[in-house]
Amino acid sequence: MFYVKNVPNWERALRIILGTMALVFAVMYWGKSDLAAAAGVVSAILSMTGLMGFCPMCAMVGRKLDKRN
């Protein structure tokens, strides 16, 4: 692997759930609200970081997981 996981399992699940909710909002309000496109982008970012377990922003600030997780 080219990256080290830096997102704990509980946060990964939360990111996937919130990403799914943002995607549902984006689909429901596409064309009706300017926030729909932003919600689509946010949903993609949250879902991908949740699925991969790696967050580039967290890596930039030096976040690391405990070896116990």
GITADA-V793589 format. One record per pair of residues at least 12 apart in sequence whose ideal C-beta (glycine too) atoms are under 7 Angstrom apart, sorted by the first residue. I is the first residue (numbers start at 1). GAP is how many residues later the second one is. D is the distance in Angstrom with one decimal. If there is no record, write none. Layout:
[[I | GAP | D] [I | GAP | D]]
This chain:
[[3 | 51 | 4.5] [5 | 48 | 3.9] [5 | 49 | 5.7] [5 | 60 | 6.2] [6 | 48 | 6.0] [6 | 49 | 6.1] [6 | 52 | 4.9] [6 | 53 | 5.7] [6 | 57 | 5.0] [6 | 58 | 6.0] [6 | 59 | 5.9] [7 | 42 | 6.4] [7 | 46 | 5.1] [7 | 47 | 6.6] [7 | 48 | 5.3] [7 | 51 | 6.7] [8 | 57 | 6.2] [8 | 61 | 5.4] [9 | 60 | 6.8] [12 | 38 | 4.7] [12 | 41 | 5.6] [15 | 31 | 4.7] [15 | 34 | 5.7] [15 | 35 | 3.3] [16 | 31 | 6.1] [16 | 34 | 4.0] [16 | 35 | 6.7] [18 | 28 | 5.4] [19 | 24 | 4.6] [19 | 27 | 3.5] [19 | 28 | 3.5] [19 | 31 | 6.1] [22 | 17 | 4.6] [22 | 20 | 5.0] [22 | 21 | 3.6] [22 | 24 | 6.5] [23 | 17 | 6.9] [23 | 20 | 3.9] [25 | 14 | 4.8] [26 | 13 | 4.1] [26 | 14 | 3.9] [26 | 17 | 6.1]]
